[in-house]
Amino acid sequence: MARFKLDTDVEILGTLWTVQISTEEDEPRLKDCDGFTDKTTHVISIQDMPDDCSLGNPLEYVKKVIRHEVIHAFMFESGLAENWEHKEMGQEELTVDWMAIQFPKIQNVIEQIYAELEESRK
């Protein structure tokens, strides 16, 4: 039984991308991963969490995977993905993970600063 449902279109640097949550049965490429970004079809596919998963908060994990894959899409659309050095440890994956993990914190700081800016204008 599906835990999460998502099938939406978003614009990433001027290109329409589909973001969906799927099962391995619906999307076989999810067999060995929690999500992937297909630059050829502009589809981001996230693995649905089964009811018996061992995660304490599967929604937060799904959000993290979504952020990770969206960062990949931004890298593809900006041309960075093709020009990134791939070392044994996967430098791109390290950078994408850092961005995906830190983005909510960065966003909170920016929103706080913007709120203070707006307040100062009153």
C-alpha positions in Angstrom: 0.0 0.0 0.0 1.3 3.5 -0.9 2.3 5.6 2.0 2.9 8.9 0.1 1.4 10.2 -3.1 3.0 12.8 -5.3 2.8 13.6 -9.0 3.5 17.3 -9.7 5.2 19.5 -12.2 7.7 22.2 -11.2 9.8 24.6 -13.2 13.5 24.3 -12.7 15.6 27.0 -14.3 13.0 27.4 -17.1 12.4 23.7 -17.8 9.3 21.7 -16.7 10.1 18.7 -14.5 7.8 16.1 -13.1 8.3 15.0 -9.5 6.7 11.8 -8.5 6.6 9.2 -5.7 6.6 5.7 -7.1 7.0 2.1 -6.0 9.6 -0.3 -7.5 6.8 -2.1 -9.3 5.7 1.2 -11.1 9.3 2.4 -11.6 11.9 -0.5 -11.8 14.8 2.0 -11.7 14.0 2.6 -8.0 15.1 -1.0 -7.2 18.5 0.0 -5.7 18.0 3.6 -4.8 15.7 5.9 -2.8 15.3 8.3 -5.8 16.8 9.4 -9.1 16.8 12.3 -11.5 16.4 11.5 -15.2 17.8 14.4 -17.2 16.6 13.0 -20.5 12.9 12.9 -19.5 13.0 15.6 -16.8 11.5 13.3 -14.2 12.4 13.0 -10.6 11.2 9.8 -9.1 11.2 9.1 -5.3 10.8 5.7 -3.7 7.6 5.4 -1.7 8.3 4.2 1.9 6.7 0.9 2.7 4.4 0.6 5.7 7.0 -1.7 7.4 10.0 0.6 6.9 12.2 1.0 9.9 12.4 4.8 9.8 11.0 6.7 12.7 9.9 9.6 10.5 9.6 8.5 6.9 8.1 11.8 5.8 11.2 13.7 6.8 13.3 11.1 4.9 11.2 11.5 1.8 11.6 15.3 2.0 15.4 14.9 2.2 15.4 12.6 -0.8 13.2 15.1 -2.7 15.6 17.9 -1.9 18.6 15.8 -2.9 17.1 15.0 -6.3 15.9 18.5 -6.9 19.5 19.7 -6.4 20.6 17.2 -9.0 17.9 18.7 -11.4 19.2 22.2 -10.8 22.7 21.0 -11.5 21.6 19.3 -14.8 19.7 22.4 -15.9 22.6 24.8 -15.1 25.2 22.7 -16.8 27.1 21.9 -13.7 26.4 18.1 -13.7 28.4 17.5 -16.9 31.3 19.6 -15.7 31.6 18.2 -12.2 34.6 16.1 -11.2 33.6 12.6 -10.2 36.1 11.1 -7.8 36.0 7.7 -6.1 33.8 9.0 -3.3 31.5 10.9 -5.6 32.3 14.5 -5.1 29.0 15.5 -6.8 27.0 13.3 -4.4 28.8 14.8 -1.4 28.0 18.4 -2.6 24.4 17.5 -3.4 23.9 15.9 0.0 25.4 18.9 1.7 23.2 21.3 -0.2 20.1 19.2 0.4 20.7 18.9 4.1 21.7 22.5 4.6 19.1 24.1 2.4 16.3 24.2 5.0 18.6 25.9 7.4 19.8 28.4 4.8 16.2 29.0 3.8 15.2 29.7 7.4 18.1 32.2 7.9 17.1 34.0 4.6 13.4 34.1 5.6 14.4 35.5 9.0 16.6 38.2 7.4 13.8 39.1 4.9 11.3 39.3 7.7 13.5 41.7 9.7 14.0 43.7 6.5 10.3 44.0 5.9 9.7 44.9 9.6 12.3 47.6 9.4 10.4 49.2 6.5 7.2 49.7 8.6 
